[in-house]
Amino acid sequence: MASEAHAAVHTSSPPATPTVCVTGAAGFIGSWLVMRLIERGYNVHATVRDPENNKKVKHLLELPKADTNLTLWKADLSVEGSFDEAIQGCQGVFHVATPMDFESKDPENEVIKPTVRGMLSIIESCAKANTVKRLVFTSSAGTLDVQEHQKLFYDETSWSDLDFIYAKKMTGWMYFVSKILAEKAAMEAAKQNNIDFISIIPPLVVGPFLTPTFPPSLITALSLITGNETHYCIIKQGQYVHLDDLCEAHIFLYEHPKAEGRFICASHHAIIYDVAKMVREKWPEYYIPTEFKGIDKDLPVVYFSSKKLMDMGFQFKYTLEDMYKGAIETCRQKQLLPFSTQSTTANGRDKEAIPLSAENYASGKENSPVANGTGKSTNGEI
């Protein structure tokens, strides 16, 4: 039970051990970050929306040293002061949680306002605690490059065009707006409260994972396998980072005394045809298209510069193949992805792709976004 883990930490953790809070700890990024922090000896206050929901927190409680270095705290971005207790006594905060409902009927009140208010509420909680020295915010590439006329190079000085986003209201527009407004509001509020503020800007995050359900970013990354054509436009000129590299960058910047401001964390850049070729060659058991309607083969690569991060001394460890290998293997282990989508004729030649429907999965995956056809994260956290 979450309460038992909570009690164990308070009775057995030495006072000298550094303590940090991770919001959205049950999610794709948050849970991996919690694991890496615990491995380093940190005490982690992990906030989740429902600590008593064993299905959604089991992967946290089963982490090595969770009984001594992890406590679960109930907190909700939409509830003022909800993070006060979890942040009390912490030296640092990693704010990962964010609403992820792209199908909201009321995005202003269900996604945008909770994200911004939640960000400011967390800074207020940090100020009340009077122990927090640094806040690390997981931002989004959506704060960088959503513009009418896309450039081929982006760095930390780049910002997406809010007017264009509001005018177009493309898929995920409310997420982009919420991240932009939250990051800008946090910069000012953190300065007013003398808290070091760092924002990390990841592109598409790919790799192995701990969560029981299909992570939202992998719906996009693995769309080449699942045949989810609506996501092809996102990866036609894609930027990528391995989940482990991203979490290591969070910790690296948190621990670096001179780190401040925005940091892009992108290790690889590729157009959709190059990614499709790699996946097709490495996993021939999957049917991967060779043509993508409306997408030119001679598209230029769009770069997100991680120079600022690497100049601080950070080194990326993983290749693009590593990212997909980790993601595919984990999805298979969790029965979220079939082992093949190829159908063969009598002479052994590939005939056609097997459509990914509920019938193609073993039992127990009715909550997978791929299986149920939605783009939602079932736990609402990245």
C-alpha positions as CSV (number, residue, x, y, z in Angstrom):
1,M,0.0,0.0,0.0
2,A,1.1,3.6,-0.6
3,S,0.7,4.4,3.0
4,E,3.0,1.6,4.1
5,A,5.7,2.9,1.7
6,H,5.1,6.4,3.1
7,A,5.7,5.3,6.7
8,A,8.7,3.2,5.8
9,V,10.6,6.1,4.3
10,H,10.0,8.4,7.3
11,T,11.3,5.8,9.8
12,S,14.3,4.6,7.9
13,S,15.8,7.5,5.8
14,P,18.8,9.3,7.2
15,P,18.3,13.1,7.5
16,A,21.4,13.8,5.4
17,T,19.9,12.1,2.3
18,P,18.8,14.7,-0.3
19,T,15.1,14.8,-0.8
20,V,13.3,15.9,-4.0
21,C,9.7,15.9,-5.2
22,V,8.7,14.5,-8.6
23,T,5.2,15.5,-9.9
24,G,3.4,13.2,-12.3
25,A,5.5,10.4,-10.9
26,A,3.3,7.6,-12.3
27,G,3.7,8.7,-15.9
28,F,6.0,7.7,-18.7
29,I,8.8,10.3,-17.9
30,G,8.0,10.7,-14.2
31,S,8.3,7.0,-13.3
32,W,11.7,6.5,-15.1
33,L,13.0,9.7,-13.5
34,V,11.9,8.4,-10.0
35,M,13.8,5.2,-10.7
36,R,17.0,7.0,-11.7
37,L,16.8,9.3,-8.7
38,I,16.3,6.4,-6.2
39,E,19.3,4.6,-7.8
40,R,21.4,7.7,-7.0
41,G,20.3,7.6,-3.3
42,Y,17.8,10.4,-3.4
43,N,14.7,10.3,-1.2
44,V,11.8,10.9,-3.6
45,H,8.4,12.4,-2.7
46,A,6.4,11.2,-5.7
47,T,3.1,12.9,-6.4
48,V,0.2,11.0,-8.0
49,R,-3.5,11.8,-8.3
50,D,-4.5,8.6,-6.5
51,P,-2.0,6.8,-4.3
52,E,-4.5,4.1,-3.4
53,N,-5.0,3.0,-7.1
54,N,-2.6,0.1,-7.1
55,K,-2.9,-0.5,-10.8
56,K,-1.5,3.0,-11.5
57,V,1.2,3.1,-8.8
58,K,2.3,-0.6,-8.7
59,H,5.3,0.0,-11.0
60,L,6.6,2.7,-8.6
61,L,6.1,0.6,-5.4
62,E,8.0,-2.3,-7.1
63,L,11.1,-0.2,-7.8
64,P,14.3,-1.3,-6.0
65,K,14.7,0.6,-2.7
66,A,11.1,2.0,-3.0
67,D,10.5,0.8,0.6
68,T,13.2,3.1,1.9
69,N,13.5,5.9,-0.6
70,L,10.1,6.5,-2.0
71,T,6.9,8.0,-0.6
72,L,3.7,8.6,-2.5
73,W,1.7,11.8,-2.1
74,K,-1.8,12.6,-3.3
75,A,-1.7,15.8,-5.4
76,D,-3.7,17.4,-8.2
77,L,-2.7,20.3,-10.5
78,S,-6.3,21.6,-10.3
79,V,-6.3,21.8,-6.5
80,E,-4.7,24.9,-5.0
81,G,-2.1,24.1,-2.4
82,S,-2.3,20.4,-3.3
83,F,1.5,20.0,-3.4
84,D,2.3,21.8,-0.2
85,E,2.8,18.7,1.9
86,A,4.7,16.7,-0.7
87,I,7.2,19.6,-1.3
88,Q,7.7,20.3,2.4
89,G,11.3,19.4,3.3
90,C,12.5,19.0,-0.3
91,Q,15.6,20.6,-1.7
92,G,14.5,20.3,-5.3
93,V,11.4,19.7,-7.4
94,F,11.0,18.1,-10.8
95,H,7.7,19.2,-12.3
96,V,6.8,16.6,-14.9
97,A,3.0,16.3,-14.5
98,T,0.7,17.9,-17.1
99,P,-2.8,17.3,-18.4
100,M,-2.7,15.3,-21.6
101,D,-6.3,15.1,-22.8
102,F,-6.2,16.2,-26.5
103,E,-9.9,15.4,-26.9
104,S,-11.1,17.8,-24.2
105,K,-14.4,19.5,-24.9
106,D,-13.3,22.5,-22.8
107,P,-9.5,22.8,-23.3
108,E,-9.3,26.2,-21.7
109,N,-10.6,25.0,-18.4
110,E,-9.6,21.3,-18.5
111,V,-6.0,21.6,-19.9
112,I,-4.7,25.2,-20.2
113,K,-5.7,26.8,-17.0
114,P,-5.0,23.8,-14.8
115,T,-1.5,23.6,-16.3
116,V,-0.7,27.2,-15.7
117,R,-2.3,27.4,-12.3
118,G,-0.7,24.2,-11.3
119,M,2.7,25.5,-12.2
120,L,2.2,28.6,-10.2
121,S,0.7,26.6,-7.3
122,I,3.9,24.4,-7.2
123,I,6.1,27.5,-7.1
124,E,4.0,28.8,-4.2
125,S,4.4,25.5,-2.5
126,C,8.2,25.7,-3.1
127,A,8.2,29.2,-1.5
128,K,6.2,28.0,1.5
129,A,8.6,25.1,2.1
130,N,11.5,27.5,2.3
131,T,13.9,24.6,1.5
132,V,13.6,24.3,-2.3
133,K,16.6,25.8,-4.1
134,R,15.9,24.6,-7.6
135,L,12.8,23.7,-9.8
136,V,13.2,21.6,-13.0
137,F,10.3,21.8,-15.4
138,T,9.7,19.3,-18.2
139,S,8.6,21.5,-21.0
140,S,7.8,20.4,-24.6
141,A,9.1,20.9,-28.2
142,G,5.6,22.4,-28.7
143,T,7.0,25.5,-27.1
144,L,9.6,25.8,-29.8
145,D,8.5,25.2,-33.3
146,V,4.8,25.5,-33.8
147,Q,4.8,28.3,-36.4
148,E,3.2,29.1,-39.8
149,H,6.6,29.1,-41.5
150,Q,8.9,26.4,-40.0
151,K,12.6,27.0,-39.7
152,L,15.3,24.3,-40.1
153,F,17.1,25.2,-36.9
154,Y,15.8,25.9,-33.4
155,D,17.5,26.8,-30.2
156,E,16.5,28.0,-26.7
157,T,15.7,31.4,-28.0
158,S,12.9,30.0,-30.2
159,W,9.3,30.2,-29.1
160,S,6.1,28.9,-30.8
161,D,3.6,31.4,-32.2
162,L,0.6,31.5,-29.8
163,D,-1.5,33.5,-32.3
164,F,-0.9,30.9,-35.0
165,I,-1.7,28.0,-32.6
166,Y,-5.0,29.6,-31.5
167,A,-5.9,30.3,-35.1
168,K,-5.1,26.8,-36.5
169,K,-6.1,24.8,-33.4
170,M,-4.2,21.8,-34.8
171,T,-4.2,18.4,-32.9
172,G,-2.7,19.0,-29.4
173,W,-3.0,22.8,-29.7
174,M,-4.2,23.1,-26.1
175,Y,-1.1,21.2,-24.9
176,F,1.2,23.5,-26.7
177,V,-0.5,26.6,-25.4
178,S,-0.5,25.3,-21.8
179,K,3.2,24.5,-21.9
180,I,4.1,27.9,-23.3
181,L,2.1,29.8,-20.8
182,A,3.2,27.7,-17.9
183,E,6.9,28.0,-18.8
184,K,6.8,31.8,-19.2
185,A,4.7,32.2,-16.0
186,A,7.1,30.0,-14.1
187,M,10.2,31.9,-15.2
188,E,8.8,35.1,-13.7
189,A,7.3,33.5,-10.5
190,A,10.5,31.6,-9.8
191,K,12.6,34.7,-10.1
192,Q,10.3,36.6,-7.7
193,N,10.7,33.8,-5.1
194,N,14.5,33.3,-5.5
195,I,14.2,29.8,-6.9
196,D,16.5,28.6,-9.6
197,F,14.3,27.6,-12.6
198,I,15.4,25.2,-15.3
199,S,13.2,24.1,-18.2
200,I,14.1,21.0,-20.2
201,I,12.6,20.9,-23.7
202,P,12.4,17.3,-25.1
203,P,11.3,16.4,-28.6
204,L,9.6,13.0,-29.2
205,V,10.6,10.8,-26.3
206,V,11.2,7.1,-27.2
207,G,12.5,4.1,-25.3
208,P,11.7,1.4,-22.7
209,F,9.2,2.4,-20.0
210,L,7.7,1.3,-16.7
211,T,4.0,2.4,-17.0
212,P,1.4,-0.4,-17.6
213,T,-0.3,1.4,-20.5
214,F,0.9,2.7,-23.9
215,P,2.7,6.1,-23.4
216,P,1.3,8.9,-25.5
217,S,4.6,9.7,-27.2
218,L,5.0,6.1,-28.3
219,I,1.6,6.3,-30.1
220,T,3.4,8.8,-32.3
221,A,6.8,7.1,-32.5
222,L,5.3,3.6,-33.3
223,S,2.7,4.9,-35.7
224,L,4.8,3.5,-38.5
225,I,4.1,0.0,-37.0
226,T,0.5,0.6,-35.9
227,G,-0.5,2.4,-39.1
228,N,-1.8,5.4,-37.3
229,E,-1.5,7.8,-40.2
230,T,-2.7,10.8,-38.3
231,H,0.7,10.9,-36.5
232,Y,2.8,10.7,-39.6
233,C,2.8,14.5,-39.9
234,I,4.5,14.7,-36.5
235,I,7.4,12.6,-37.4
236,K,7.8,13.7,-41.0
237,Q,10.7,15.9,-39.9
238,G,11.2,14.5,-36.4
239,Q,13.5,15.1,-33.5
240,Y,14.1,12.4,-30.9
241,V,15.5,11.6,-27.5
242,H,15.8,8.4,-25.5
243,L,13.8,8.4,-22.3
244,D,16.8,7.5,-20.2
245,D,18.9,10.2,-21.8
246,L,16.1,12.7,-21.0
247,C,15.9,11.6,-17.3
248,E,19.6,11.7,-16.9
249,A,19.6,15.2,-18.3
250,H,17.0,16.2,-15.7
251,I,19.3,15.0,-12.9
252,F,22.5,16.4,-14.6
253,L,21.0,19.9,-14.8
254,Y,19.5,19.7,-11.3
255,E,23.0,18.9,-9.9
256,H,24.9,21.3,-12.1
257,P,25.6,24.5,-10.1
258,K,25.7,26.8,-13.1
259,A,22.6,25.4,-15.0
260,E,19.8,27.9,-15.5
261,G,17.1,28.7,-18.0
262,R,16.0,26.7,-21.0
263,F,17.7,23.5,-22.3
264,I,16.8,21.6,-25.4
265,C,17.4,17.9,-25.0
266,A,17.3,16.3,-28.5
267,S,19.9,13.7,-29.6
268,H,18.6,12.7,-33.1
269,H,16.9,14.2,-36.1
270,A,15.5,12.4,-39.1
271,I,12.7,12.5,-41.7
272,I,10.0,9.9,-41.7
273,Y,11.5,8.0,-44.6
274,D,14.8,7.4,-42.8
275,V,13.0,6.2,-39.7
276,A,10.8,3.9,-41.7
277,K,13.8,2.4,-43.5
278,M,15.5,1.8,-40.1
279,V,12.5,0.1,-38.6
280,R,11.8,-1.9,-41.7
281,E,15.4,-3.3,-41.8
282,K,15.7,-4.0,-38.1
283,W,12.1,-5.4,-37.6
284,P,11.1,-7.0,-40.9
285,E,8.2,-8.7,-39.1
286,Y,6.4,-5.4,-39.2
287,Y,4.7,-4.0,-42.2
288,I,6.2,-0.5,-42.7
289,P,5.1,1.7,-45.5
290,T,7.6,2.8,-48.2
291,E,5.5,5.7,-49.4
292,F,3.8,8.4,-47.3
293,K,1.0,10.3,-49.1
294,G,1.6,14.0,-49.3
295,I,5.1,13.8,-47.7
296,D,8.1,14.5,-50.0
297,K,11.1,12.2,-49.9
298,D,13.6,15.1,-50.2
299,L,12.4,16.9,-47.1
300,P,15.2,18.7,-45.2
301,V,16.0,17.7,-41.6
302,V,14.8,20.1,-38.9
303,Y,17.3,20.5,-36.1
304,F,16.8,21.2,-32.4
305,S,20.1,22.3,-31.1
306,S,21.3,20.7,-27.8
307,K,24.5,22.6,-27.9
308,K,23.8,24.5,-24.7
309,L,23.2,21.2,-22.8
310,M,26.2,19.5,-24.2
311,D,28.4,22.5,-23.6
312,M,27.6,22.0,-19.9
313,G,29.2,18.6,-20.1
314,F,26.2,16.3,-20.8
315,Q,26.6,13.4,-23.2
316,F,23.9,11.4,-24.9
317,K,24.2,7.6,-24.7
318,Y,21.7,6.2,-27.1
319,T,21.1,5.8,-30.8
320,L,17.8,6.1,-32.6
321,E,17.8,2.3,-33.0
322,D,18.3,2.0,-29.2
323,M,15.2,4.1,-28.7
324,Y,13.0,2.0,-31.0
325,K,14.5,-1.3,-29.7
326,G,13.6,-0.4,-26.1
327,A,10.1,0.8,-27.0
328,I,9.2,-2.2,-29.1
329,E,10.6,-4.7,-26.7
330,T,8.8,-3.2,-23.7
331,C,5.5,-2.9,-25.7
332,R,5.8,-6.6,-26.6
333,Q,6.5,-7.6,-23.0
334,K,3.5,-5.7,-21.8
335,Q,1.4,-7.1,-24.7
336,L,0.7,-3.7,-26.0
337,L,2.1,-4.5,-29.5
338,P,1.9,-7.6,-31.6
339,F,5.1,-9.5,-32.6
340,S,4.3,-9.1,-36.2
341,T,2.0,-7.2,-38.6
342,Q,3.0,-9.1,-41.7
343,S,0.7,-11.6,-43.4
344,T,2.3,-14.0,-45.9
345,T,1.2,-15.9,-48.9
346,A,1.8,-19.6,-49.5
347,N,5.1,-18.9,-51.2
348,G,6.3,-16.9,-48.1
349,R,6.0,-13.5,-49.6
350,D,4.6,-10.6,-47.7
351,K,1.0,-10.0,-48.7
352,E,-0.4,-7.2,-46.6
353,A,-0.3,-5.6,-43.2
354,I,-2.5,-7.1,-40.5
355,P,-4.6,-4.2,-39.2
356,L,-4.1,-3.4,-35.6
357,S,-7.4,-4.0,-33.9
358,A,-8.4,-5.4,-30.6
359,E,-8.5,-8.9,-32.1
360,N,-4.7,-8.7,-32.7
361,Y,-3.9,-8.4,-29.0
362,A,-3.8,-10.8,-26.2
363,S,-6.3,-10.3,-23.5
364,G,-5.9,-7.4,-21.1
365,K,-5.1,-4.6,-23.5
366,E,-8.4,-2.9,-23.8
367,N,-6.9,0.2,-22.2
368,S,-4.2,0.6,-24.7
369,P,-4.6,3.8,-26.7
370,V,-3.6,1.9,-29.8
371,A,-6.2,-0.8,-29.2
372,N,-9.0,1.5,-28.3
373,G,-8.2,4.1,-31.0
374,T,-7.6,7.1,-28.8
375,G,-4.7,9.4,-28.3
376,K,-5.2,9.7,-24.5
377,S,-3.0,8.7,-21.7
378,T,-5.1,6.7,-19.3
379,N,-3.4,8.3,-16.3
380,G,-3.3,11.8,-17.7
381,E,0.5,12.2,-17.1
382,I,3.4,12.2,-19.4
